[in-house]
Amino acid sequence: MSLDDARRLVSGYVDHYNNVRLNSATGYITPKDMLAGRQQEIHAERDRKLEAARKQRQIRGEQAA
């Protein structure tokens, strides 16, 4: 491997780590989102999605009965 290959690989890893990878220590939020202060917004959106899924399961259960 060349130095350019190594730089490309490290750059890709750092980008993935900061922008894609969800970190369990921070509530499954990316480091980028934590630094931007978006954790409350992200958690609120997750809560909305979970509640919608619960309602859908309840409706399907009632229809099946």
All heavy atoms as TSV, in Angstrom:
chain	resi	resn	atom	element	x	y	z
A	1	MET	N	N	0.831	-1.183	0.000
A	1	MET	CA	C	0.000	0.000	0.000
A	1	MET	C	C	0.879	1.252	0.000
A	1	MET	O	O	1.943	1.272	0.590
A	1	MET	CB	C	-0.879	0.034	1.243
A	1	MET	CG	C	-1.983	-1.003	1.249
A	1	MET	SD	S	-3.021	-0.914	2.704
A	1	MET	CE	C	-3.778	0.656	2.491
A	2	SER	N	N	0.360	2.269	-0.608
A	2	SER	CA	C	1.083	3.535	-0.626
A	2	SER	C	C	0.578	4.438	0.497
A	2	SER	O	O	-0.429	4.162	1.160
A	2	SER	CB	C	0.871	4.234	-1.971
A	2	SER	OG	O	-0.478	4.664	-2.072
A	3	LEU	N	N	1.270	5.528	0.695
A	3	LEU	CA	C	0.861	6.512	1.694
A	3	LEU	C	C	-0.511	7.084	1.340
A	3	LEU	O	O	-1.360	7.294	2.217
A	3	LEU	CB	C	1.904	7.618	1.802
A	3	LEU	CG	C	1.640	8.698	2.843
A	3	LEU	CD1	C	1.481	8.091	4.235
A	3	LEU	CD2	C	2.752	9.725	2.823
A	4	ASP	N	N	-0.776	7.308	0.064
A	4	ASP	CA	C	-2.088	7.811	-0.364
A	4	ASP	C	C	-3.189	6.804	-0.055
A	4	ASP	O	O	-4.287	7.199	0.361
A	4	ASP	CB	C	-2.080	8.134	-1.863
A	4	ASP	CG	C	-1.303	9.398	-2.184
A	4	ASP	OD1	O	-1.133	10.240	-1.270
A	4	ASP	OD2	O	-0.862	9.540	-3.336
A	5	ASP	N	N	-2.913	5.513	-0.248
A	5	ASP	CA	C	-3.896	4.480	0.096
A	5	ASP	C	C	-4.203	4.498	1.592
A	5	ASP	O	O	-5.360	4.415	2.006
A	5	ASP	CB	C	-3.389	3.091	-0.300
A	5	ASP	CG	C	-3.322	2.889	-1.800
A	5	ASP	OD1	O	-4.084	3.560	-2.535
A	5	ASP	OD2	O	-2.502	2.060	-2.228
A	6	ALA	N	N	-3.160	4.614	2.397
A	6	ALA	CA	C	-3.343	4.649	3.854
A	6	ALA	C	C	-4.147	5.873	4.264
A	6	ALA	O	O	-5.052	5.784	5.103
A	6	ALA	CB	C	-1.991	4.641	4.551
A	7	ARG	N	N	-3.844	7.009	3.677
A	7	ARG	CA	C	-4.595	8.234	3.991
A	7	ARG	C	C	-6.063	8.086	3.611
A	7	ARG	O	O	-6.956	8.523	4.339
A	7	ARG	CB	C	-3.980	9.427	3.275
A	7	ARG	CG	C	-2.698	9.886	3.896
A	7	ARG	CD	C	-2.165	11.114	3.212
A	7	ARG	NE	N	-0.964	11.574	3.899
A	7	ARG	CZ	C	0.051	12.147	3.296
A	7	ARG	NH1	N	0.027	12.350	1.992
A	7	ARG	NH2	N	1.091	12.532	3.996
A	8	ARG	N	N	-6.324	7.489	2.468
A	8	ARG	CA	C	-7.697	7.288	2.003
A	8	ARG	C	C	-8.453	6.362	2.954
A	8	ARG	O	O	-9.588	6.635	3.340
A	8	ARG	CB	C	-7.704	6.715	0.583
A	8	ARG	CG	C	-9.084	6.556	-0.016
A	8	ARG	CD	C	-9.022	6.065	-1.471
A	8	ARG	NE	N	-7.984	5.088	-1.765
A	8	ARG	CZ	C	-8.038	3.798	-1.461
A	8	ARG	NH1	N	-9.089	3.309	-0.854
A	8	ARG	NH2	N	-7.046	2.990	-1.774
A	9	LEU	N	N	-7.807	5.278	3.378
A	9	LEU	CA	C	-8.444	4.341	4.302
A	9	LEU	C	C	-8.731	4.986	5.656
A	9	LEU	O	O	-9.821	4.832	6.215
A	9	LEU	CB	C	-7.575	3.108	4.494
A	9	LEU	CG	C	-7.522	2.146	3.316
A	9	LEU	CD1	C	-6.454	1.086	3.553
A	9	LEU	CD2	C	-8.867	1.507	3.100
A	10	VAL	N	N	-7.767	5.719	6.181
A	10	VAL	CA	C	-7.957	6.380	7.473
A	10	VAL	C	C	-9.039	7.447	7.360
A	10	VAL	O	O	-9.899	7.579	8.240
A	10	VAL	CB	C	-6.630	6.968	7.992
A	10	VAL	CG1	C	-6.856	7.867	9.201
A	10	VAL	CG2	C	-5.658	5.849	8.337
A	11	SER	N	N	-9.030	8.198	6.297
A	11	SER	CA	C	-10.043	9.232	6.089
A	11	SER	C	C	-11.442	8.621	6.020
A	11	SER	O	O	-12.404	9.146	6.615
A	11	SER	CB	C	-9.748	10.001	4.801
A	11	SER	OG	O	-10.767	10.926	4.543
A	12	GLY	N	N	-11.578	7.501	5.339
A	12	GLY	CA	C	-12.861	6.806	5.260
A	12	GLY	C	C	-13.325	6.313	6.614
A	12	GLY	O	O	-14.506	6.414	6.961
A	13	TYR	N	N	-12.383	5.797	7.409
A	13	TYR	CA	C	-12.727	5.312	8.745
A	13	TYR	C	C	-13.178	6.464	9.644
A	13	TYR	O	O	-14.190	6.362	10.340
A	13	TYR	CB	C	-11.527	4.600	9.382
A	13	TYR	CG	C	-11.798	4.194	10.802
A	13	TYR	CD1	C	-12.529	3.053	11.085
A	13	TYR	CD2	C	-11.363	4.969	11.864
A	13	TYR	CE1	C	-12.808	2.678	12.389
A	13	TYR	CE2	C	-11.633	4.610	13.171
A	13	TYR	CZ	C	-12.357	3.463	13.423
A	13	TYR	OH	O	-12.637	3.109	14.716
A	14	VAL	N	N	-12.446	7.563	9.618
A	14	VAL	CA	C	-12.795	8.722	10.448
A	14	VAL	C	C	-14.156	9.267	10.039
A	14	VAL	O	O	-14.992	9.598	10.887
A	14	VAL	CB	C	-11.698	9.806	10.366
A	14	VAL	CG1	C	-12.147	11.108	11.016
A	14	VAL	CG2	C	-10.417	9.299	11.012
A	15	ASP	N	N	-14.425	9.358	8.757
A	15	ASP	CA	C	-15.722	9.833	8.275
A	15	ASP	C	C	-16.841	8.918	8.762
A	15	ASP	O	O	-17.865	9.389	9.262
A	15	ASP	CB	C	-15.724	9.906	6.745
A	15	ASP	CG	C	-17.040	10.397	6.213
A	15	ASP	OD1	O	-17.437	11.539	6.546
A	15	ASP	OD2	O	-17.707	9.630	5.470
A	16	HIS	N	N	-16.661	7.623	8.629
A	16	HIS	CA	C	-17.673	6.660	9.088
A	16	HIS	C	C	-17.876	6.773	10.599
A	16	HIS	O	O	-19.001	6.808	11.084
A	16	HIS	CB	C	-17.256	5.235	8.713
A	16	HIS	CG	C	-18.177	4.198	9.254
A	16	HIS	ND1	N	-19.364	3.887	8.635
A	16	HIS	CD2	C	-18.116	3.424	10.366
A	16	HIS	CE1	C	-19.983	2.956	9.351
A	16	HIS	NE2	N	-19.239	2.662	10.412
A	17	TYR	N	N	-16.797	6.863	11.349
A	17	TYR	CA	C	-16.864	6.921	12.814
A	17	TYR	C	C	-17.621	8.168	13.279
A	17	TYR	O	O	-18.439	8.111	14.197
A	17	TYR	CB	C	-15.454	6.927	13.402
A	17	TYR	CG	C	-15.443	6.849	14.910
A	17	TYR	CD1	C	-15.383	5.622	15.546
A	17	TYR	CD2	C	-15.500	8.001	15.692
A	17	TYR	CE1	C	-15.381	5.525	16.926
A	17	TYR	CE2	C	-15.500	7.918	17.077
A	17	TYR	CZ	C	-15.443	6.675	17.685
A	17	TYR	OH	O	-15.448	6.590	19.046
A	18	ASN	N	N	-17.372	9.289	12.647
A	18	ASN	CA	C	-17.978	10.547	13.084
A	18	ASN	C	C	-19.371	10.801	12.521
A	18	ASN	O	O	-20.160	11.506	13.147
A	18	ASN	CB	C	-17.079	11.724	12.709
A	18	ASN	CG	C	-15.843	11.771	13.557
A	18	ASN	OD1	O	-15.860	11.418	14.729
A	18	ASN	ND2	N	-14.740	12.202	12.961
A	19	ASN	N	N	-19.697	10.250	11.360
A	19	ASN	CA	C	-20.934	10.613	10.680
A	19	ASN	C	C	-21.947	9.491	10.529
A	19	ASN	O	O	-23.124	9.770	10.268
A	19	ASN	CB	C	-20.615	11.177	9.293
A	19	ASN	CG	C	-19.747	12.407	9.389
A	19	ASN	OD1	O	-20.042	13.330	10.136
A	19	ASN	ND2	N	-18.647	12.411	8.654
A	20	VAL	N	N	-21.537	8.238	10.689
A	20	VAL	CA	C	-22.433	7.113	10.436
A	20	VAL	C	C	-22.612	6.238	11.670
A	20	VAL	O	O	-23.736	5.896	12.049
A	20	VAL	CB	C	-21.916	6.248	9.256
A	20	VAL	CG1	C	-22.812	5.057	9.025
A	20	VAL	CG2	C	-21.783	7.093	8.002
A	21	ARG	N	N	-21.532	5.884	12.313
A	21	ARG	CA	C	-21.533	4.931	13.424
A	21	ARG	C	C	-22.302	5.487	14.617
A	21	ARG	O	O	-22.058	6.580	15.080
A	21	ARG	CB	C	-20.090	4.648	13.843
A	21	ARG	CG	C	-19.954	3.656	14.966
A	21	ARG	CD	C	-18.473	3.487	15.302
A	21	ARG	NE	N	-18.313	2.864	16.593
A	21	ARG	CZ	C	-18.295	3.527	17.749
A	21	ARG	NH1	N	-18.426	4.830	17.770
A	21	ARG	NH2	N	-18.140	2.880	18.883
A	22	LEU	N	N	-23.260	4.695	15.101
A	22	LEU	CA	C	-24.020	5.067	16.285
A	22	LEU	C	C	-23.258	4.596	17.513
A	22	LEU	O	O	-22.846	3.451	17.591
A	22	LEU	CB	C	-25.411	4.440	16.248
A	22	LEU	CG	C	-26.255	4.796	15.034
A	22	LEU	CD1	C	-27.590	4.086	15.105
A	22	LEU	CD2	C	-26.430	6.287	14.907
A	23	ASN	N	N	-23.082	5.480	18.478
A	23	ASN	CA	C	-22.283	5.191	19.656
A	23	ASN	C	C	-23.196	4.889	20.834
A	23	ASN	O	O	-24.009	5.719	21.237
A	23	ASN	CB	C	-21.390	6.395	19.942
A	23	ASN	CG	C	-20.385	6.142	21.019
A	23	ASN	OD1	O	-20.639	5.382	21.953
A	23	ASN	ND2	N	-19.232	6.786	20.909
A	24	SER	N	N	-23.081	3.713	21.422
A	24	SER	CA	C	-23.953	3.321	22.530
A	24	SER	C	C	-23.743	4.192	23.763
A	24	SER	O	O	-24.673	4.425	24.533
A	24	SER	CB	C	-23.747	1.854	22.883
A	24	SER	OG	O	-22.434	1.638	23.348
A	25	ALA	N	N	-22.553	4.705	23.965
A	25	ALA	CA	C	-22.274	5.544	25.134
A	25	ALA	C	C	-22.980	6.892	25.058
A	25	ALA	O	O	-23.154	7.556	26.069
A	25	ALA	CB	C	-20.775	5.752	25.277
A	26	THR	N	N	-23.404	7.283	23.874
A	26	THR	CA	C	-24.076	8.574	23.711
A	26	THR	C	C	-25.538	8.399	23.327
A	26	THR	O	O	-26.145	9.291	22.748
A	26	THR	CB	C	-23.366	9.433	22.646
A	26	THR	OG1	O	-23.388	8.736	21.392
A	26	THR	CG2	C	-21.946	9.759	23.032
A	27	GLY	N	N	-26.113	7.256	23.645
A	27	GLY	CA	C	-27.525	7.034	23.328
A	27	GLY	C	C	-27.770	6.712	21.871
A	27	GLY	O	O	-28.819	7.042	21.324
A	28	TYR	N	N	-26.801	6.078	21.245
A	28	TYR	CA	C	-26.907	5.685	19.830
A	28	TYR	C	C	-27.113	6.899	18.928
A	28	TYR	O	O	-28.010	6.937	18.090
A	28	TYR	CB	C	-27.986	4.618	19.629
A	28	TYR	CG	C	-27.611	3.347	20.335
A	28	TYR	CD1	C	-28.119	3.063	21.591
A	28	TYR	CD2	C	-26.691	2.473	19.785
A	28	TYR	CE1	C	-27.739	1.917	22.275
A	28	TYR	CE2	C	-26.299	1.326	20.456
A	28	TYR	CZ	C	-26.836	1.057	21.695
A	28	TYR	OH	O	-26.454	-0.067	22.368
A	29	ILE	N	N	-26.263	7.878	19.137
A	29	ILE	CA	C	-26.225	9.095	18.340
A	29	ILE	C	C	-24.810	9.199	17.779
A	29	ILE	O	O	-23.844	8.863	18.462
A	29	ILE	CB	C	-26.521	10.326	19.227
A	29	ILE	CG1	C	-27.789	10.136	20.010
A	29	ILE	CG2	C	-26.470	11.610	18.444
A	29	ILE	CD1	C	-28.991	10.849	19.575
A	30	THR	N	N	-24.678	9.685	16.563
A	30	THR	CA	C	-23.346	9.851	15.987
A	30	THR	C	C	-22.607	10.984	16.686
A	30	THR	O	O	-23.231	11.919	17.198
A	30	THR	CB	C	-23.410	10.160	14.479
A	30	THR	OG1	O	-24.036	11.430	14.297
A	30	THR	CG2	C	-24.140	9.092	13.696
A	31	PRO	N	N	-21.281	10.923	16.711
A	31	PRO	CA	C	-20.522	12.030	17.302
A	31	PRO	C	C	-20.849	13.377	16.652
A	31	PRO	O	O	-20.941	14.398	17.335
A	31	PRO	CB	C	-19.064	11.634	17.063
A	31	PRO	CG	C	-19.093	10.136	17.045
A	31	PRO	CD	C	-20.393	9.805	16.359
A	32	LYS	N	N	-21.062	13.383	15.359
A	32	LYS	CA	C	-21.401	14.625	14.658
A	32	LYS	C	C	-22.704	15.221	15.209
A	32	LYS	O	O	-22.788	16.426	15.454
A	32	LYS	CB	C	-21.535	14.348	13.159
A	32	LYS	CG	C	-21.918	15.554	12.348
A	32	LYS	CD	C	-22.075	15.196	10.889
A	32	LYS	CE	C	-22.542	16.382	10.073
A	32	LYS	NZ	N	-22.741	16.002	8.672
A	33	ASP	N	N	-23.718	14.378	15.395
A	33	ASP	CA	C	-24.993	14.860	15.921
A	33	ASP	C	C	-24.878	15.310	17.374
A	33	ASP	O	O	-25.534	16.268	17.785
A	33	ASP	CB	C	-26.073	13.790	15.779
A	33	ASP	CG	C	-26.489	13.592	14.333
A	33	ASP	OD1	O	-26.390	14.555	13.539
A	33	ASP	OD2	O	-26.922	12.472	13.994
A	34	MET	N	N	-24.042	14.637	18.156
A	34	MET	CA	C	-23.818	15.062	19.538
A	34	MET	C	C	-23.189	16.456	19.575
A	34	MET	O	O	-23.627	17.324	20.325
A	34	MET	CB	C	-22.912	14.074	20.275
A	34	MET	CG	C	-23.598	12.821	20.724
A	34	MET	SD	S	-24.883	13.108	21.933
A	34	MET	CE	C	-23.929	13.580	23.352
A	35	LEU	N	N	-22.186	16.660	18.767
A	35	LEU	CA	C	-21.522	17.969	18.734
A	35	LEU	C	C	-22.463	19.060	18.241
A	35	LEU	O	O	-22.347	20.220	18.650
A	35	LEU	CB	C	-20.273	17.912	17.862
A	35	LEU	CG	C	-19.093	17.143	18.449
A	35	LEU	CD1	C	-17.979	17.001	17.420
A	35	LEU	CD2	C	-18.576	17.837	19.692
A	36	ALA	N	N	-23.398	18.703	17.378
A	36	ALA	CA	C	-24.366	19.673	16.859
A	36	ALA	C	C	-25.519	19.894	17.834
A	36	ALA	O	O	-26.380	20.740	17.591
A	36	ALA	CB	C	-24.903	19.198	15.501
A	37	GLY	N	N	-25.562	19.115	18.923
A	37	GLY	CA	C	-26.618	19.276	19.907
A	37	GLY	C	C	-27.970	18.755	19.459
A	37	GLY	O	O	-29.011	19.248	19.898
A	38	ARG	N	N	-27.983	17.745	18.602
A	38	ARG	CA	C	-29.229	17.218	18.046
A	38	ARG	C	C	-29.787	16.023	18.805
A	38	ARG	O	O	-30.787	15.443	18.391
A	38	ARG	CB	C	-29.005	16.806	16.587
A	38	ARG	CG	C	-28.665	17.979	15.679
A	38	ARG	CD	C	-28.682	17.604	14.209
A	38	ARG	NE	N	-29.975	17.049	13.859
A	38	ARG	CZ	C	-30.130	15.880	13.231
A	38	ARG	NH1	N	-29.109	15.155	12.892
A	38	ARG	NH2	N	-31.331	15.435	12.944
A	39	GLN	N	N	-29.188	15.631	19.952
A	39	GLN	CA	C	-29.604	14.404	20.621
A	39	GLN	C	C	-31.067	14.448	21.056
A	39	GLN	O	O	-31.782	13.461	20.891
A	39	GLN	CB	C	-28.673	14.041	21.776
A	39	GLN	CG	C	-28.545	15.064	22.863
A	39	GLN	CD	C	-27.426	16.047	22.636
A	39	GLN	OE1	O	-27.085	16.385	21.511
A	39	GLN	NE2	N	-26.855	16.524	23.725
A	40	GLN	N	N	-31.550	15.569	21.583
A	40	GLN	CA	C	-32.947	15.635	22.015
A	40	GLN	C	C	-33.889	15.512	20.823
A	40	GLN	O	O	-34.905	14.823	20.897
A	40	GLN	CB	C	-33.215	16.914	22.787
A	40	GLN	CG	C	-32.575	16.925	24.151
A	40	GLN	CD	C	-32.848	18.213	24.900
A	40	GLN	OE1	O	-33.236	19.213	24.313
A	40	GLN	NE2	N	-32.649	18.174	26.199
A	41	GLU	N	N	-33.558	16.160	19.732
A	41	GLU	CA	C	-34.360	16.083	18.508
A	41	GLU	C	C	-34.412	14.645	17.985
A	41	GLU	O	O	-35.472	14.141	17.602
A	41	GLU	CB	C	-33.754	17.018	17.462
A	41	GLU	CG	C	-34.381	16.950	16.092
A	41	GLU	CD	C	-33.608	17.771	15.079
A	41	GLU	OE1	O	-32.804	18.646	15.452
A	41	GLU	OE2	O	-33.811	17.510	13.875
A	42	ILE	N	N	-33.273	13.976	17.978
A	42	ILE	CA	C	-33.202	12.601	17.478
A	42	ILE	C	C	-33.988	11.662	18.383
A	42	ILE	O	O	-34.752	10.816	17.907
A	42	ILE	CB	C	-31.729	12.158	17.331
A	42	ILE	CG1	C	-31.085	12.931	16.178
A	42	ILE	CG2	C	-31.616	10.652	17.130
A	42	ILE	CD1	C	-29.588	12.793	16.089
A	43	HIS	N	N	-33.833	11.821	19.705
A	43	HIS	CA	C	-34.570	10.961	20.634
A	43	HIS	C	C	-36.074	11.203	20.538
A	43	HIS	O	O	-36.862	10.257	20.599
A	43	HIS	CB	C	-34.076	11.156	22.067
A	43	HIS	CG	C	-32.770	10.488	22.334
A	43	HIS	ND1	N	-32.616	9.124	22.376
A	43	HIS	CD2	C	-31.540	11.003	22.554
A	43	HIS	CE1	C	-31.363	8.820	22.610
A	43	HIS	NE2	N	-30.675	9.946	22.720
A	44	ALA	N	N	-36.488	12.449	20.357
A	44	ALA	CA	C	-37.914	12.752	20.207
A	44	ALA	C	C	-38.473	12.104	18.946
A	44	ALA	O	O	-39.579	11.552	18.958
A	44	ALA	CB	C	-38.137	14.262	20.177
A	45	GLU	N	N	-37.729	12.148	17.865
A	45	GLU	CA	C	-38.175	11.519	16.611
A	45	GLU	C	C	-38.271	10.004	16.776
A	45	GLU	O	O	-39.221	9.381	16.296
A	45	GLU	CB	C	-37.229	11.865	15.469
A	45	GLU	CG	C	-37.598	11.251	14.142
A	45	GLU	CD	C	-38.943	11.726	13.610
A	45	GLU	OE1	O	-39.413	12.798	14.004
A	45	GLU	OE2	O	-39.533	10.981	12.794
A	46	ARG	N	N	-37.312	9.403	17.464
A	46	ARG	CA	C	-37.369	7.960	17.725
A	46	ARG	C	C	-38.604	7.616	18.549
A	46	ARG	O	O	-39.285	6.638	18.265
A	46	ARG	CB	C	-36.118	7.491	18.459
A	46	ARG	CG	C	-34.886	7.467	17.600
A	46	ARG	CD	C	-33.694	7.044	18.418
A	46	ARG	NE	N	-32.462	7.170	17.656
A	46	ARG	CZ	C	-31.270	7.074	18.178
A	46	ARG	NH1	N	-31.114	6.834	19.467
A	46	ARG	NH2	N	-30.196	7.201	17.427
A	47	ASP	N	N	-38.885	8.439	19.566
A	47	ASP	CA	C	-40.071	8.200	20.396
A	47	ASP	C	C	-41.352	8.280	19.570
A	47	ASP	O	O	-42.262	7.465	19.739
A	47	ASP	CB	C	-40.136	9.195	21.554
A	47	ASP	CG	C	-39.052	8.960	22.595
A	47	ASP	OD1	O	-38.451	7.852	22.600
A	47	ASP	OD2	O	-38.806	9.893	23.389
A	48	ARG	N	N	-41.437	9.257	18.663
A	48	ARG	CA	C	-42.622	9.373	17.791
A	48	ARG	C	C	-42.779	8.131	16.914
A	48	ARG	O	O	-43.877	7.608	16.755
A	48	ARG	CB	C	-42.518	10.618	16.916
A	48	ARG	CG	C	-42.844	11.911	17.642
A	48	ARG	CD	C	-42.969	13.072	16.664
A	48	ARG	NE	N	-41.694	13.479	16.088
A	48	ARG	CZ	C	-40.829	14.297	16.669
A	48	ARG	NH1	N	-41.085	14.791	17.852
A	48	ARG	NH2	N	-39.708	14.621	16.072
A	49	LYS	N	N	-41.674	7.660	16.362
A	49	LYS	CA	C	-41.733	6.479	15.502
A	49	LYS	C	C	-42.139	5.235	16.295
A	49	LYS	O	O	-42.935	4.422	15.806
A	49	LYS	CB	C	-40.379	6.241	14.826
A	49	LYS	CG	C	-40.063	7.258	13.756
A	49	LYS	CD	C	-38.694	7.007	13.160
A	49	LYS	CE	C	-38.354	8.019	12.101
A	49	LYS	NZ	N	-37.020	7.804	11.518
A	50	LEU	N	N	-41.603	5.101	17.499
A	50	LEU	CA	C	-41.971	3.948	18.326
A	50	LEU	C	C	-43.449	3.981	18.700
A	50	LEU	O	O	-44.123	2.951	18.677
A	50	LEU	CB	C	-41.110	3.902	19.589
A	50	LEU	CG	C	-39.665	3.465	19.387
A	50	LEU	CD1	C	-38.869	3.704	20.667
A	50	LEU	CD2	C	-39.612	2.005	18.987
A	51	GLU	N	N	-43.961	5.140	19.046
A	51	GLU	CA	C	-45.376	5.262	19.393
A	51	GLU	C	C	-46.259	4.944	18.188
A	51	GLU	O	O	-47.276	4.263	18.318
A	51	GLU	CB	C	-45.677	6.663	19.926
A	51	GLU	CG	C	-47.100	6.831	20.399
A	51	GLU	CD	C	-47.493	5.860	21.505
A	51	GLU	OE1	O	-46.625	5.464	22.300
A	51	GLU	OE2	O	-48.680	5.483	21.565
A	52	ALA	N	N	-45.885	5.408	17.018
A	52	ALA	CA	C	-46.647	5.104	15.801
A	52	ALA	C	C	-46.639	3.596	15.541
A	52	ALA	O	O	-47.667	3.018	15.168
A	52	ALA	CB	C	-46.076	5.858	14.606
A	53	ALA	N	N	-45.515	2.944	15.740
A	53	ALA	CA	C	-45.426	1.496	15.537
A	53	ALA	C	C	-46.293	0.758	16.548
A	53	ALA	O	O	-46.972	-0.221	16.198
A	53	ALA	CB	C	-43.974	1.029	15.640
A	54	ARG	N	N	-46.310	1.224	17.803
A	54	ARG	CA	C	-47.166	0.599	18.818
A	54	ARG	C	C	-48.639	0.700	18.429
A	54	ARG	O	O	-49.392	-0.259	18.564
A	54	ARG	CB	C	-46.953	1.275	20.178
A	54	ARG	CG	C	-45.696	0.875	20.875
A	54	ARG	CD	C	-45.631	1.484	22.283
A	54	ARG	NE	N	-44.291	1.438	22.781
A	54	ARG	CZ	C	-43.438	2.465	22.816
A	54	ARG	NH1	N	-43.830	3.665	22.450
A	54	ARG	NH2	N	-42.221	2.297	23.267
A	55	LYS	N	N	-49.032	1.865	17.954
A	55	LYS	CA	C	-50.432	2.059	17.543
A	55	LYS	C	C	-50.785	1.147	16.372
A	55	LYS	O	O	-51.869	0.570	16.343
A	55	LYS	CB	C	-50.684	3.519	17.184
A	55	LYS	CG	C	-50.728	4.418	18.394
A	55	LYS	CD	C	-50.971	5.861	18.009
A	55	LYS	CE	C	-50.973	6.743	19.246
A	55	LYS	NZ	N	-51.174	8.153	18.903
A	56	GLN	N	N	-49.862	1.027	15.417
A	56	GLN	CA	C	-50.113	0.146	14.269
A	56	GLN	C	C	-50.253	-1.304	14.710
A	56	GLN	O	O	-51.117	-2.029	14.216
A	56	GLN	CB	C	-48.994	0.280	13.233
A	56	GLN	CG	C	-49.057	1.545	12.423
A	56	GLN	CD	C	-50.307	1.601	11.568
A	56	GLN	OE1	O	-50.855	0.590	11.138
A	56	GLN	NE2	N	-50.775	2.809	11.329
A	57	ARG	N	N	-49.410	-1.737	15.628
A	57	ARG	CA	C	-49.510	-3.124	16.133
A	57	ARG	C	C	-50.832	-3.329	16.872
A	57	ARG	O	O	-51.478	-4.376	16.719
A	57	ARG	CB	C	-48.338	-3.444	17.062
A	57	ARG	CG	C	-47.043	-3.718	16.319
A	57	ARG	CD	C	-45.995	-4.345	17.227
A	57	ARG	NE	N	-45.676	-3.520	18.378
A	57	ARG	CZ	C	-44.745	-2.582	18.421
A	57	ARG	NH1	N	-44.032	-2.328	17.343
A	57	ARG	NH2	N	-44.522	-1.903	19.525
A	58	GLN	N	N	-51.256	-2.344	17.627
A	58	GLN	CA	C	-52.522	-2.445	18.334
A	58	GLN	C	C	-53.684	-2.539	17.352
A	58	GLN	O	O	-54.579	-3.378	17.509
A	58	GLN	CB	C	-52.723	-1.240	19.254
A	58	GLN	CG	C	-53.998	-1.302	20.068
A	58	GLN	CD	C	-54.175	-0.060	20.941
A	58	GLN	OE1	O	-53.480	0.935	20.764
A	58	GLN	NE2	N	-55.100	-0.137	21.857
A	59	ILE	N	N	-53.670	-1.722	16.320
A	59	ILE	CA	C	-54.734	-1.747	15.315
A	59	ILE	C	C	-54.754	-3.103	14.600
A	59	ILE	O	O	-55.812	-3.698	14.415
A	59	ILE	CB	C	-54.534	-0.605	14.295
A	59	ILE	CG1	C	-54.816	0.740	14.979
A	59	ILE	CG2	C	-55.414	-0.796	13.077
A	59	ILE	CD1	C	-54.411	1.946	14.160
A	60	ARG	N	N	-53.590	-3.613	14.217
A	60	ARG	CA	C	-53.524	-4.905	13.547
A	60	ARG	C	C	-54.010	-6.019	14.466
A	60	ARG	O	O	-54.679	-6.944	14.020
A	60	ARG	CB	C	-52.107	-5.204	13.060
A	60	ARG	CG	C	-51.809	-4.518	11.738
A	60	ARG	CD	C	-50.477	-4.962	11.178
A	60	ARG	NE	N	-49.577	-3.816	11.364
A	60	ARG	CZ	C	-48.385	-3.859	11.918
A	60	ARG	NH1	N	-47.882	-4.996	12.322
A	60	ARG	NH2	N	-47.655	-2.787	12.060
A	61	GLY	N	N	-53.680	-5.935	15.753
A	61	GLY	CA	C	-54.136	-6.934	16.713
A	61	GLY	C	C	-55.640	-6.909	16.886
A	61	GLY	O	O	-56.286	-7.950	16.978
A	62	GLU	N	N	-56.217	-5.721	16.894
A	62	GLU	CA	C	-57.665	-5.592	17.023
A	62	GLU	C	C	-58.371	-6.105	15.771
A	62	GLU	O	O	-59.446	-6.699	15.853
A	62	GLU	CB	C	-58.043	-4.140	17.298
A	62	GLU	CG	C	-57.627	-3.660	18.666
A	62	GLU	CD	C	-57.779	-2.149	18.843
A	62	GLU	OE1	O	-58.148	-1.470	17.869
A	62	GLU	OE2	O	-57.509	-1.670	19.961
A	63	GLN	N	N	-57.796	-5.860	14.618
A	63	GLN	CA	C	-58.391	-6.322	13.359
A	63	GLN	C	C	-58.312	-7.839	13.243
A	63	GLN	O	O	-59.186	-8.469	12.660
A	63	GLN	CB	C	-57.704	-5.671	12.161
A	63	GLN	CG	C	-57.996	-4.184	12.043
A	63	GLN	CD	C	-57.176	-3.522	10.972
A	63	GLN	OE1	O	-56.179	-4.072	10.472
A	63	GLN	NE2	N	-57.556	-2.306	10.610
A	64	ALA	N	N	-57.251	-8.422	13.776
A	64	ALA	CA	C	-57.072	-9.875	13.699
A	64	ALA	C	C	-58.007	-10.613	14.660
A	64	ALA	O	O	-58.327	-11.776	14.446
A	64	ALA	CB	C	-55.625	-10.245	13.977
A	65	ALA	N	N	-58.443	-9.940	15.708
A	65	ALA	CA	C	-59.273	-10.591	16.732
A	65	ALA	C	C	-60.702	-10.757	16.288
A	65	ALA	O	O	-61.254	-10.383	15.390
A	65	ALA	CB	C	-59.238	-9.773	18.015
